[in-house]
Amino acid sequence: MKPVFVVGSARNGTTWLSNLIASHQSISCVQHEAHWGIHESKIYEHYKYFGRIESTNDIIKFSELYTSTDYFNIAGLDDSFFYENASSISNFYDAFHLMMDKFAERSNNNIWLTKLSPKLLTRKSEFDKYIKSLSQRYEEYLFVSVKRRFNEVLPSYLNMQGRADQKRKQRPYKEVYSLFETIRYAVHYKSIYSYFRPTRIKHITFEELKNNKQKEINNIFSFLGVSSKNDIKTDYNQNSSYYSSENTVNVDGWFLALAKYLVIPFIQSANYLGKSIIWMRDYSRSKNEPFSWRLLKMDHMKPDFLYNLYDKKQYGLYEILK
């Protein structure tokens, strides 16, 4: 079995790239329209939430909770799966790898795809721990990174749909949010270009993908060891910030210049400072659990769920699911 991970910072095209790669019949990926195609696996977040999974009570707690989530239900495995494999599980990494191997095996594939949790890019010791878990289980595992021009990332972030979208567009919040996003971008790509062994990762840019999708995706397929395709397309809508052209904002030229020529070089040279800022922000915004139950809400509470999406200004997803 060969795991493949898409790597990148937010608003850099990781969802679009993942869905295009997953269009290959030899690659298995957990996807659903309620999640814009690929469902975020949040590997590290789940690992931290569940901790050690060793005792009978640990297995019961983990299995009963995780088998009710969207990710597991889209994968379509039996609810008894983790109980049947309890002897092979000591933490979430073990459980996730077992699940994804079985998921791919059911489609007669030997490659599965997910997105790597960006939080691993700010925690080198945790990243090394996860790589060790991969190395102990798999002979080969690969990564594909995507990077977008910075002057396109910030407008995409500021115009991203959600409850805070109007706040992000107003001063002084606009500059504060933009600064945090600049720091995150700098730290993530510093890590991406230094953490990974060159033979295990392929780097592409969002602009290359946009301008020559066929060529770039087939180059990725070659890197992954699968056949090329003549018609590359995905069944899922692109997760764009620009659902409507109304009320969109641009980033001021002075801020782009400041970020590009001062903030990014400084943060990449003082990387620990940038990581510390991200850690503090993550801590202030952390949730008690990283799970999603959109499918459950769609099945049993669809009117309330749609209202909730609209209320949170998730207009693109609202239009797809209504």
C-alpha positions as CSV (number, residue, x, y, z in Angstrom):
1,M,0.0,0.0,0.0
2,K,1.2,3.5,-0.8
3,P,-0.1,6.6,1.0
4,V,0.0,9.9,-0.8
5,F,-0.4,13.3,1.0
6,V,-1.2,16.7,-0.5
7,V,0.7,19.4,1.4
8,G,0.2,23.2,1.4
9,S,-1.0,26.2,3.3
10,A,-4.6,27.4,3.3
11,R,-6.0,29.0,0.2
12,N,-3.2,27.5,-2.0
13,G,-5.3,25.0,-4.0
14,T,-4.8,21.9,-1.9
15,T,-8.5,20.8,-2.1
16,W,-8.6,21.4,-5.9
17,L,-5.3,19.5,-6.4
18,S,-6.5,16.6,-4.2
19,N,-9.7,16.2,-6.1
20,L,-7.9,16.2,-9.4
21,I,-5.4,13.6,-8.3
22,A,-8.2,11.5,-6.8
23,S,-9.9,11.5,-10.2
24,H,-7.6,8.6,-11.1
25,Q,-9.3,5.2,-10.9
26,S,-6.2,3.7,-9.2
27,I,-6.2,6.2,-6.3
28,S,-8.7,6.0,-3.4
29,C,-9.8,9.1,-1.5
30,V,-12.5,9.9,1.0
31,Q,-14.7,12.5,-0.8
32,H,-18.2,14.0,-0.6
33,E,-19.9,17.1,-2.0
34,A,-20.6,18.3,1.5
35,H,-16.9,18.7,2.0
36,W,-16.0,20.1,-1.4
37,G,-14.8,16.7,-2.5
38,I,-11.9,15.5,-0.3
39,H,-12.7,15.4,3.4
40,E,-10.1,16.9,5.7
41,S,-8.7,13.9,7.7
42,K,-7.1,16.1,10.4
43,I,-4.6,13.4,11.3
44,Y,-2.6,15.2,13.8
45,E,-5.7,16.8,15.5
46,H,-7.3,13.4,16.0
47,Y,-4.0,11.9,17.3
48,K,-3.8,14.6,20.0
49,Y,-7.5,14.3,20.9
50,F,-7.5,10.6,21.4
51,G,-4.0,10.1,22.8
52,R,-3.0,6.5,23.6
53,I,-5.6,3.9,22.5
54,E,-4.6,0.8,24.4
55,S,-7.2,-0.3,27.0
56,T,-10.6,-1.8,26.2
57,N,-12.2,1.5,27.4
58,D,-9.9,3.5,25.1
59,I,-11.0,1.4,22.1
60,I,-14.6,1.7,23.0
61,K,-14.4,5.4,23.4
62,F,-12.5,5.9,20.1
63,S,-14.6,3.5,18.0
64,E,-18.0,4.7,19.2
65,L,-17.1,8.3,18.6
66,Y,-15.0,8.1,15.4
67,T,-17.3,5.6,13.6
68,S,-20.1,8.2,13.8
69,T,-18.1,10.9,12.0
70,D,-18.4,11.9,8.3
71,Y,-14.9,10.6,7.4
72,F,-15.5,7.1,8.6
73,N,-19.0,6.9,7.1
74,I,-17.9,8.2,3.7
75,A,-15.2,5.5,3.8
76,G,-18.0,3.0,4.2
77,L,-16.4,0.5,6.5
78,D,-18.2,-1.6,9.0
79,D,-18.8,-0.1,12.5
80,S,-17.0,-3.1,14.0
81,F,-13.8,-2.4,12.1
82,F,-11.8,-1.0,14.9
83,Y,-12.9,-3.6,17.4
84,E,-11.8,-6.3,15.0
85,N,-8.4,-4.7,14.7
86,A,-8.0,-3.5,18.3
87,S,-4.8,-5.5,18.7
88,S,-3.1,-3.5,16.0
89,I,-4.1,0.0,17.4
90,S,-2.1,2.0,19.9
91,N,-2.9,5.5,18.7
92,F,-4.9,7.3,16.0
93,Y,-2.1,7.0,13.5
94,D,-2.4,3.2,13.6
95,A,-6.2,3.4,13.4
96,F,-6.2,5.8,10.5
97,H,-3.6,3.8,8.5
98,L,-5.6,0.6,9.0
99,M,-8.8,2.3,7.9
100,M,-7.3,3.9,4.8
101,D,-5.6,0.6,3.8
102,K,-8.9,-1.2,4.0
103,F,-10.7,1.6,2.2
104,A,-8.3,1.4,-0.7
105,E,-8.2,-2.4,-0.7
106,R,-12.0,-2.5,-1.2
107,S,-11.6,-0.7,-4.5
108,N,-8.7,-3.0,-5.5
109,N,-6.3,0.0,-5.2
110,N,-2.9,0.1,-3.6
111,I,-2.7,3.9,-3.3
112,W,-4.8,6.2,-1.0
113,L,-4.8,9.9,-0.8
114,T,-5.4,12.5,1.9
115,K,-4.3,16.0,2.9
116,L,-1.6,16.3,5.5
117,S,-2.6,18.3,8.5
118,P,-0.9,21.8,8.3
119,K,-0.4,21.7,12.0
120,L,2.3,19.2,11.5
121,L,4.2,21.8,9.5
122,T,4.6,23.9,12.6
123,R,5.6,21.1,15.0
124,K,8.8,19.4,13.8
125,S,9.0,16.8,16.5
126,E,5.4,15.8,15.9
127,F,6.1,15.7,12.1
128,D,9.1,13.4,12.7
129,K,6.9,11.2,14.9
130,Y,4.3,10.9,12.1
131,I,7.0,10.1,9.5
132,K,8.3,7.4,11.8
133,S,4.9,5.8,12.0
134,L,4.6,5.9,8.2
135,S,8.1,4.4,7.8
136,Q,7.3,1.5,10.2
137,R,4.2,0.5,8.1
138,Y,4.9,1.4,4.5
139,E,7.9,0.9,2.2
140,E,6.8,3.9,0.1
141,Y,4.9,7.1,0.9
142,L,4.8,10.2,-1.2
143,F,3.9,13.9,-0.9
144,V,2.7,16.5,-3.4
145,S,2.9,20.2,-2.4
146,V,1.2,23.1,-4.1
147,K,2.1,26.8,-3.6
148,R,0.2,29.8,-4.9
149,R,1.5,33.3,-5.5
150,F,1.3,35.2,-2.3
151,N,-0.5,38.2,-3.9
152,E,-3.3,35.8,-4.7
153,V,-3.4,34.0,-1.4
154,L,-4.3,37.0,0.7
155,P,-7.3,38.2,-1.3
156,S,-8.5,34.6,-1.3
157,Y,-8.2,34.4,2.4
158,L,-9.9,37.8,3.1
159,N,-12.8,36.9,0.8
160,M,-13.2,33.4,2.2
161,Q,-16.8,32.5,3.1
162,G,-17.7,32.3,6.7
163,R,-19.0,34.1,9.7
164,A,-15.9,36.2,10.0
165,D,-15.7,37.2,6.3
166,Q,-17.1,40.7,6.8
167,K,-14.9,41.3,9.8
168,R,-11.8,40.3,7.8
169,K,-12.6,43.0,5.3
170,Q,-12.8,45.9,7.7
171,R,-10.0,47.9,9.2
172,P,-8.1,47.3,11.5
173,Y,-9.1,43.6,11.4
174,K,-8.2,43.4,7.7
175,E,-4.5,44.1,8.4
176,V,-4.4,41.9,11.5
177,Y,-5.9,38.9,9.7
178,S,-3.6,39.6,6.8
179,L,-0.6,39.6,9.0
180,F,-1.5,36.3,10.6
181,E,-2.1,34.8,7.2
182,T,1.3,36.1,6.0
183,I,3.1,34.5,8.9
184,R,1.3,31.2,8.4
185,Y,2.2,31.2,4.7
186,A,5.9,31.9,5.5
187,V,6.1,29.2,8.1
188,H,4.3,26.5,6.2
189,Y,6.4,26.9,3.1
190,K,9.6,27.2,5.0
191,S,8.8,23.8,6.5
192,I,7.6,22.3,3.3
193,Y,10.9,23.0,1.6
194,S,13.0,21.8,4.5
195,Y,11.1,18.9,6.3
196,F,10.7,16.5,3.4
197,R,13.2,14.3,1.7
198,P,13.5,15.5,-2.0
199,T,12.9,12.0,-3.4
200,R,9.5,11.8,-1.6
201,I,7.9,15.0,-2.6
202,K,6.9,16.7,-5.8
203,H,6.4,20.5,-5.8
204,I,4.1,22.4,-8.1
205,T,2.7,25.8,-8.2
206,F,-1.0,26.8,-8.4
207,E,-0.3,28.8,-11.5
208,E,1.3,25.9,-13.3
209,L,-1.7,23.8,-12.4
210,K,-4.2,26.4,-13.5
211,N,-2.4,27.1,-16.8
212,N,-1.7,23.5,-17.8
213,K,-3.8,21.2,-15.7
214,Q,-3.4,18.2,-18.0
215,K,0.4,18.3,-18.1
216,E,0.8,19.0,-14.4
217,I,-1.6,16.3,-13.2
218,N,-0.1,13.7,-15.5
219,N,3.4,14.6,-14.2
220,I,2.1,13.9,-10.7
221,F,0.6,10.6,-11.9
222,S,4.0,9.7,-13.2
223,F,5.6,10.6,-9.9
224,L,3.0,8.4,-8.1
225,G,3.6,5.5,-10.5
226,V,0.1,5.4,-12.1
227,S,-0.9,5.8,-15.8
228,S,-1.6,9.1,-17.4
229,K,-5.1,10.3,-18.3
230,N,-6.4,12.1,-21.4
231,D,-9.3,13.8,-19.7
232,I,-8.6,15.2,-16.2
233,K,-11.6,16.6,-14.4
234,T,-13.2,16.4,-11.0
235,D,-16.9,15.9,-10.1
236,Y,-16.6,18.4,-7.3
237,N,-17.0,22.2,-7.4
238,Q,-13.8,24.2,-6.7
239,N,-13.8,25.6,-3.2
240,S,-13.4,29.2,-4.2
241,S,-13.6,32.3,-2.0
242,Y,-15.3,34.2,-4.7
243,Y,-18.8,32.8,-4.7
244,S,-20.1,36.3,-5.5
245,S,-18.3,39.2,-7.0
246,E,-20.1,41.5,-4.6
247,N,-18.4,43.0,-1.6
248,T,-15.0,41.5,-2.5
249,V,-11.9,43.3,-1.2
250,N,-8.4,43.6,-2.5
251,V,-5.2,43.8,-0.5
252,D,-3.6,47.2,-0.4
253,G,-0.4,47.5,-2.4
254,W,1.6,48.8,0.5
255,F,0.7,45.8,2.7
256,L,1.6,43.3,-0.1
257,A,5.0,44.9,-0.5
258,L,5.5,45.0,3.3
259,A,4.5,41.3,3.6
260,K,6.5,40.1,0.6
261,Y,9.7,41.9,1.1
262,L,9.8,42.2,4.9
263,V,7.5,40.0,6.9
264,I,8.0,36.7,4.9
265,P,11.8,36.9,4.7
266,F,12.0,37.9,8.4
267,I,9.7,35.1,9.6
268,Q,11.5,32.5,7.4
269,S,14.8,33.5,8.9
270,A,13.3,33.6,12.5
271,N,11.1,30.6,11.9
272,Y,10.7,29.7,15.6
273,L,9.1,33.1,16.2
274,G,6.6,32.5,13.4
275,K,5.8,29.1,14.7
276,S,5.2,30.5,18.2
277,I,2.7,33.0,16.9
278,I,0.8,30.3,15.0
279,W,0.8,28.1,18.1
280,M,-0.7,30.9,20.2
281,R,-3.3,31.6,17.6
282,D,-4.1,27.9,17.3
283,Y,-4.5,27.6,21.1
284,S,-6.8,30.6,21.2
285,R,-9.0,29.1,18.5
286,S,-8.8,25.5,19.4
287,K,-11.9,23.3,19.6
288,N,-12.6,20.5,22.0
289,E,-12.9,18.1,19.1
290,P,-12.0,18.1,15.4
291,F,-14.9,16.1,14.1
292,S,-17.5,16.8,11.4
293,W,-21.1,15.5,11.2
294,R,-22.4,17.2,8.2
295,L,-23.9,14.0,6.7
296,L,-25.8,13.3,9.9
297,K,-27.2,16.8,9.9
298,M,-28.1,16.5,6.2
299,D,-30.0,13.2,6.8
300,H,-31.8,14.2,9.9
301,M,-31.8,17.9,10.3
302,K,-31.5,19.3,6.8
303,P,-33.6,22.5,7.1
304,D,-31.7,23.5,10.3
305,F,-28.4,22.5,8.8
306,L,-29.0,24.6,5.7
307,Y,-30.1,27.5,7.8
308,N,-26.9,27.1,9.8
309,L,-24.8,27.2,6.7
310,Y,-26.5,30.3,5.4
311,D,-26.3,32.0,8.8
312,K,-22.5,31.3,8.8
313,K,-22.3,32.7,5.3
314,Q,-21.2,29.4,3.8
315,Y,-23.1,30.4,0.7
316,G,-21.3,28.2,-1.8
317,L,-21.9,25.0,0.2
318,Y,-25.4,26.1,0.9
319,E,-26.2,26.4,-2.8
320,I,-24.7,22.9,-3.5
321,L,-26.7,21.1,-0.7
322,K,-30.0,22.9,-0.6
